[in-house]
Amino acid sequence: MAEMTKVVAKKRDRAGKGGARSSRRDGLIPAVIYGDKQPPLMIAVEPTSVEREMHKEGFFNHRVKIDVEGTTVDALPRDVQVDPVTDKPLHLDFLRIGPDSIITVQVPVHFKNEAAAPGIKRGGVLNIVMHEITVRTKPDSIPELFEVDLTGLEIGHSVHLSALKVPEGVRVVTRDKNPTVASIAAPTVVREAAAQAAADAAAAAAAPVAATPEGGAAPAAGAAPAAGAAPAAGAAPAAPAAGGKAPAPAKK
């Protein structure tokens, strides 16, 4: 079960932007608690009781106990609005939960024993497909995390959802029957080199080769014919060598 955090808050007299601004001027974070078939409760939260927790992994699947002026409310963080410049929280949403509530949460996935994966030792790359897994469960059964053991995995091997240990009472929500959680991919440099070699080979095979009717290669354009070879039809006879005689005209 995920850890429990205590949040200190007080009731807000006014709702809307005016009440929110008033809470911020007092150094508090405006918030609302809703759900469990009860009316929304407008509150203002002490920043010190939540700012450190909201930056931790799995904040949205960690239950909180909100102390509202002596009354305790069991809830789950649902949304945080932050200032785009200061990154300070501007507003918080909490979902009120009861002992029989069924909730949907995102559970983080952790990977261990990377050093024991032969594929990674040989330069393979861990390709993480699912950083979080959506589950539906009761508040008391929320998993802290899902752990994936990479021991023995080679390049090209994959870890599927069926390999994870899902606690009793927890239902995984997914569109695919058994999706891939992670895989060991080949090194990028090796893949690029292989792709380039294949492209070069394909280009070489597709290049046209000019040939004579007898099957020999044709001379390049403008080149003189080989010794003893007849000039091409319509071509002018070759010029005599220096100091030599011009060839006699053919007898008719």
Contacts in CASP RR format, 6 or more apart in sequence:
PFRMAT RR
TARGET T0000
AUTHOR 0000-0000-0000
METHOD contacts of the structure
MODEL  1
MAEMTKVVAKKRDRAGKGGARSSRRDGLIPAVIYGDKQPPLMIAVEPTSV
EREMHKEGFFNHRVKIDVEGTTVDALPRDVQVDPVTDKPLHLDFLRIGPD
SIITVQVPVHFKNEAAAPGIKRGGVLNIVMHEITVRTKPDSIPELFEVDL
TGLEIGHSVHLSALKVPEGVRVVTRDKNPTVASIAAPTVVREAAAQAAAD
AAAAAAAPVAATPEGGAAPAAGAAPAAGAAPAAGAAPAAPAAGGKAPAPA
KK
1 140 0 8 1.000
1 141 0 8 1.000
1 142 0 8 1.000
1 143 0 8 1.000
1 144 0 8 1.000
2 58 0 8 1.000
2 61 0 8 1.000
2 62 0 8 1.000
2 63 0 8 1.000
2 142 0 8 1.000
2 143 0 8 1.000
2 144 0 8 1.000
3 62 0 8 1.000
3 63 0 8 1.000
3 144 0 8 1.000
4 62 0 8 1.000
4 63 0 8 1.000
4 64 0 8 1.000
4 65 0 8 1.000
5 49 0 8 1.000
5 50 0 8 1.000
5 53 0 8 1.000
5 62 0 8 1.000
5 63 0 8 1.000
5 64 0 8 1.000
5 65 0 8 1.000
6 49 0 8 1.000
6 64 0 8 1.000
6 65 0 8 1.000
6 67 0 8 1.000
7 45 0 8 1.000
7 46 0 8 1.000
7 49 0 8 1.000
7 50 0 8 1.000
7 64 0 8 1.000
7 65 0 8 1.000
7 66 0 8 1.000
7 67 0 8 1.000
8 45 0 8 1.000
8 46 0 8 1.000
8 49 0 8 1.000
8 66 0 8 1.000
8 67 0 8 1.000
9 31 0 8 1.000
9 43 0 8 1.000
9 44 0 8 1.000
9 45 0 8 1.000
9 46 0 8 1.000
9 49 0 8 1.000
9 66 0 8 1.000
9 67 0 8 1.000
9 68 0 8 1.000
9 69 0 8 1.000
10 28 0 8 1.000
10 43 0 8 1.000
10 44 0 8 1.000
10 68 0 8 1.000
10 69 0 8 1.000
11 41 0 8 1.000
11 42 0 8 1.000
11 43 0 8 1.000
11 44 0 8 1.000
11 68 0 8 1.000
11 69 0 8 1.000
12 19 0 8 1.000
12 23 0 8 1.000
12 30 0 8 1.000
12 42 0 8 1.000
12 43 0 8 1.000
12 44 0 8 1.000
13 19 0 8 1.000
14 22 0 8 1.000
14 42 0 8 1.000
15 42 0 8 1.000
19 30 0 8 1.000
20 30 0 8 1.000
20 90 0 8 1.000
20 91 0 8 1.000
23 29 0 8 1.000
23 30 0 8 1.000
23 44 0 8 1.000
24 30 0 8 1.000
24 90 0 8 1.000
26 44 0 8 1.000
27 47 0 8 1.000
28 44 0 8 1.000
28 45 0 8 1.000
28 46 0 8 1.000
28 47 0 8 1.000
29 44 0 8 1.000
29 45 0 8 1.000
29 46 0 8 1.000
29 47 0 8 1.000
29 50 0 8 1.000
29 89 0 8 1.000
29 90 0 8 1.000
29 91 0 8 1.000
29 92 0 8 1.000
30 42 0 8 1.000
30 43 0 8 1.000
30 44 0 8 1.000
30 45 0 8 1.000
30 90 0 8 1.000
30 91 0 8 1.000
30 92 0 8 1.000
31 42 0 8 1.000
31 43 0 8 1.000
31 44 0 8 1.000
31 45 0 8 1.000
31 91 0 8 1.000
31 92 0 8 1.000
31 93 0 8 1.000
31 94 0 8 1.000
32 40 0 8 1.000
32 41 0 8 1.000
32 42 0 8 1.000
32 43 0 8 1.000
32 91 0 8 1.000
32 92 0 8 1.000
32 93 0 8 1.000
32 94 0 8 1.000
33 40 0 8 1.000
33 41 0 8 1.000
33 43 0 8 1.000
33 66 0 8 1.000
33 68 0 8 1.000
33 73 0 8 1.000
33 75 0 8 1.000
33 94 0 8 1.000
33 95 0 8 1.000
33 96 0 8 1.000
34 40 0 8 1.000
34 41 0 8 1.000
34 93 0 8 1.000
34 94 0 8 1.000
34 95 0 8 1.000
34 96 0 8 1.000
35 95 0 8 1.000
35 96 0 8 1.000
36 96 0 8 1.000
36 97 0 8 1.000
36 98 0 8 1.000
36 101 0 8 1.000
38 96 0 8 1.000
41 68 0 8 1.000
41 73 0 8 1.000
41 96 0 8 1.000
43 66 0 8 1.000
43 68 0 8 1.000
45 66 0 8 1.000
45 92 0 8 1.000
47 88 0 8 1.000
47 89 0 8 1.000
50 64 0 8 1.000
50 89 0 8 1.000
50 92 0 8 1.000
51 88 0 8 1.000
51 89 0 8 1.000
53 59 0 8 1.000
53 62 0 8 1.000
53 64 0 8 1.000
54 77 0 8 1.000
54 80 0 8 1.000
54 89 0 8 1.000
56 62 0 8 1.000
57 108 0 8 1.000
58 106 0 8 1.000
58 107 0 8 1.000
58 108 0 8 1.000
59 77 0 8 1.000
60 76 0 8 1.000
60 77 0 8 1.000
60 78 0 8 1.000
60 105 0 8 1.000
60 106 0 8 1.000
61 76 0 8 1.000
61 105 0 8 1.000
61 106 0 8 1.000
61 107 0 8 1.000
61 142 0 8 1.000
62 76 0 8 1.000
62 77 0 8 1.000
63 74 0 8 1.000
63 75 0 8 1.000
63 76 0 8 1.000
63 97 0 8 1.000
63 139 0 8 1.000
63 142 0 8 1.000
64 74 0 8 1.000
64 75 0 8 1.000
64 76 0 8 1.000
64 77 0 8 1.000
64 94 0 8 1.000
65 72 0 8 1.000
65 73 0 8 1.000
65 74 0 8 1.000
65 75 0 8 1.000
66 72 0 8 1.000
66 73 0 8 1.000
66 74 0 8 1.000
66 75 0 8 1.000
66 94 0 8 1.000
73 94 0 8 1.000
73 96 0 8 1.000
74 96 0 8 1.000
74 97 0 8 1.000
74 98 0 8 1.000
74 139 0 8 1.000
75 94 0 8 1.000
75 95 0 8 1.000
75 96 0 8 1.000
75 97 0 8 1.000
76 94 0 8 1.000
76 95 0 8 1.000
76 97 0 8 1.000
76 103 0 8 1.000
76 105 0 8 1.000
76 139 0 8 1.000
77 92 0 8 1.000
77 93 0 8 1.000
77 94 0 8 1.000
77 95 0 8 1.000
78 93 0 8 1.000
78 94 0 8 1.000
78 95 0 8 1.000
79 91 0 8 1.000
79 92 0 8 1.000
79 93 0 8 1.000
80 89 0 8 1.000
80 91 0 8 1.000
80 92 0 8 1.000
80 93 0 8 1.000
81 89 0 8 1.000
81 90 0 8 1.000
81 91 0 8 1.000
81 92 0 8 1.000
82 88 0 8 1.000
82 89 0 8 1.000
82 90 0 8 1.000
83 89 0 8 1.000
83 90 0 8 1.000
95 103 0 8 1.000
97 103 0 8 1.000
97 139 0 8 1.000
98 139 0 8 1.000
99 138 0 8 1.000
99 139 0 8 1.000
99 140 0 8 1.000
100 138 0 8 1.000
101 138 0 8 1.000
101 139 0 8 1.000
102 136 0 8 1.000
102 137 0 8 1.000
102 138 0 8 1.000
103 136 0 8 1.000
103 137 0 8 1.000
103 138 0 8 1.000
103 139 0 8 1.000
103 142 0 8 1.000
104 134 0 8 1.000
104 135 0 8 1.000
104 136 0 8 1.000
104 173 0 8 1.000
105 134 0 8 1.000
105 135 0 8 1.000
105 137 0 8 1.000
105 142 0 8 1.000
106 132 0 8 1.000
106 133 0 8 1.000
106 134 0 8 1.000
107 132 0 8 1.000
107 133 0 8 1.000
107 134 0 8 1.000
107 135 0 8 1.000
107 142 0 8 1.000
107 143 0 8 1.000
107 144 0 8 1.000
107 145 0 8 1.000
107 146 0 8 1.000
108 131 0 8 1.000
108 132 0 8 1.000
108 145 0 8 1.000
108 146 0 8 1.000
109 128 0 8 1.000
109 130 0 8 1.000
109 131 0 8 1.000
109 132 0 8 1.000
109 133 0 8 1.000
109 145 0 8 1.000
109 146 0 8 1.000
109 147 0 8 1.000
109 148 0 8 1.000
109 181 0 8 1.000
109 182 0 8 1.000
110 145 0 8 1.000
110 146 0 8 1.000
110 147 0 8 1.000
110 148 0 8 1.000
111 126 0 8 1.000
111 128 0 8 1.000
111 147 0 8 1.000
111 148 0 8 1.000
111 150 0 8 1.000
111 182 0 8 1.000
112 147 0 8 1.000
112 148 0 8 1.000
112 149 0 8 1.000
112 150 0 8 1.000
113 149 0 8 1.000
113 150 0 8 1.000
113 151 0 8 1.000
114 120 0 8 1.000
114 126 0 8 1.000
114 150 0 8 1.000
115 121 0 8 1.000
116 150 0 8 1.000
116 151 0 8 1.000
116 152 0 8 1.000
117 126 0 8 1.000
117 150 0 8 1.000
117 151 0 8 1.000
117 152 0 8 1.000
117 153 0 8 1.000
117 154 0 8 1.000
117 184 0 8 1.000
118 152 0 8 1.000
118 153 0 8 1.000
118 154 0 8 1.000
119 152 0 8 1.000
119 153 0 8 1.000
119 154 0 8 1.000
119 155 0 8 1.000
119 157 0 8 1.000
119 184 0 8 1.000
120 126 0 8 1.000
120 150 0 8 1.000
120 153 0 8 1.000
120 184 0 8 1.000
122 155 0 8 1.000
123 155 0 8 1.000
123 187 0 8 1.000
124 155 0 8 1.000
124 184 0 8 1.000
124 185 0 8 1.000
124 186 0 8 1.000
124 187 0 8 1.000
125 184 0 8 1.000
125 185 0 8 1.000
125 186 0 8 1.000
125 187 0 8 1.000
125 188 0 8 1.000
126 150 0 8 1.000
126 182 0 8 1.000
126 183 0 8 1.000
126 184 0 8 1.000
126 185 0 8 1.000
127 182 0 8 1.000
127 183 0 8 1.000
127 184 0 8 1.000
127 185 0 8 1.000
128 181 0 8 1.000
128 182 0 8 1.000
129 179 0 8 1.000
129 180 0 8 1.000
129 181 0 8 1.000
129 182 0 8 1.000
129 183 0 8 1.000
130 161 0 8 1.000
130 179 0 8 1.000
130 180 0 8 1.000
130 181 0 8 1.000
130 182 0 8 1.000
133 146 0 8 1.000
133 161 0 8 1.000
133 164 0 8 1.000
133 172 0 8 1.000
133 174 0 8 1.000
133 181 0 8 1.000
134 172 0 8 1.000
134 173 0 8 1.000
134 174 0 8 1.000
135 142 0 8 1.000
135 143 0 8 1.000
135 166 0 8 1.000
135 170 0 8 1.000
135 171 0 8 1.000
135 172 0 8 1.000
135 173 0 8 1.000
136 170 0 8 1.000
136 171 0 8 1.000
136 173 0 8 1.000
137 143 0 8 1.000
137 169 0 8 1.000
137 170 0 8 1.000
137 171 0 8 1.000
138 169 0 8 1.000
141 167 0 8 1.000
141 168 0 8 1.000
141 169 0 8 1.000
141 170 0 8 1.000
143 166 0 8 1.000
143 167 0 8 1.000
143 170 0 8 1.000
146 164 0 8 1.000
146 165 0 8 1.000
146 166 0 8 1.000
147 164 0 8 1.000
147 165 0 8 1.000
148 159 0 8 1.000
148 163 0 8 1.000
148 164 0 8 1.000
148 181 0 8 1.000
148 182 0 8 1.000
150 159 0 8 1.000
150 184 0 8 1.000
153 159 0 8 1.000
153 184 0 8 1.000
154 184 0 8 1.000
155 184 0 8 1.000
155 185 0 8 1.000
155 186 0 8 1.000
156 183 0 8 1.000
156 184 0 8 1.000
156 185 0 8 1.000
156 186 0 8 1.000
157 183 0 8 1.000
157 184 0 8 1.000
158 180 0 8 1.000
158 181 0 8 1.000
158 182 0 8 1.000
158 183 0 8 1.000
158 184 0 8 1.000
159 180 0 8 1.000
159 181 0 8 1.000
159 182 0 8 1.000
159 183 0 8 1.000
160 178 0 8 1.000
160 179 0 8 1.000
160 180 0 8 1.000
160 181 0 8 1.000
161 172 0 8 1.000
161 174 0 8 1.000
161 176 0 8 1.000
161 178 0 8 1.000
161 179 0 8 1.000
161 180 0 8 1.000
161 181 0 8 1.000
162 178 0 8 1.000
163 181 0 8 1.000
164 181 0 8 1.000
166 172 0 8 1.000
209 217 0 8 1.000
210 217 0 8 1.000
210 218 0 8 1.000
211 217 0 8 1.000
211 218 0 8 1.000
212 218 0 8 1.000
219 225 0 8 1.000
219 226 0 8 1.000
224 238 0 8 1.000
225 231 0 8 1.000
225 232 0 8 1.000
231 237 0 8 1.000
231 238 0 8 1.000
237 247 0 8 1.000
240 246 0 8 1.000
240 247 0 8 1.000
END
